[in-house]
């Protein structure tokens, strides 16, 4: 378990740019992984850059802002993904993030799969803008139409 170099540059620059972080500690489903030890290792690596996690017994904020959440996840089994979504929603509420709902939607596809009766289903985080049924969605070289929109709780949305 280690923060890879690509993310180290983000961690190092997060203080200057005011980026809030939520860390997904992935692959916790691998045999022999001690989640607590892996979490402590990532906490120590973040601490080297002056960033504390919520689980550490320190008060106040680090030099780069408030403590970050470290959420153990498994993309393979789905374990912790609900906690990750809750963490992202909480962080967005704390930051009072709001989007221009008149702009075209832009976001990130977190997961895509084929579901019986629905076809291709994509879990997305919309960064800004709005999306409605029948809107065209493009991800990489794949194109499709939005058939149904649901929030993180499964509630059907119009927009």
Long-range contacts (C-beta under 8 A, 24 or more apart in sequence): 1-25, 1-33, 1-38, 1-41, 1-42, 2-41, 2-45, 3-42, 3-45, 3-46, 8-49, 11-46, 11-49, 11-51, 12-49, 14-51, 14-64, 14-65, 15-50, 15-63, 15-64, 15-65, 18-65, 20-65, 20-66, 20-68, 20-91, 20-94, 20-95, 21-51, 21-68, 21-69, 22-68, 22-69, 22-71, 22-84, 22-87, 22-88, 22-91, 23-53, 23-68, 23-69, 23-70, 23-71, 24-71, 24-73, 24-80, 24-84, 25-70, 25-71, 25-72, 25-73, 26-73, 26-74, 26-75, 27-74, 27-75, 27-76, 28-72, 28-73, 28-74, 28-79, 28-80, 29-74, 29-76, 29-77, 29-79, 35-72, 38-72, 39-70, 39-72, 42-70, 43-70, 75-111, 85-152, 86-152, 88-125, 89-152, 99-126, 99-127, 99-128, 99-129, 99-130, 100-128, 100-129, 101-129, 101-130, 101-159, 102-129, 102-130, 103-128, 103-129, 103-130, 104-129, 104-130, 105-129, 105-130, 105-131, 105-135, 109-139, 112-139, 118-147, 118-148, 119-147, 120-144, 130-159, 131-159, 132-158, 132-159, 133-158
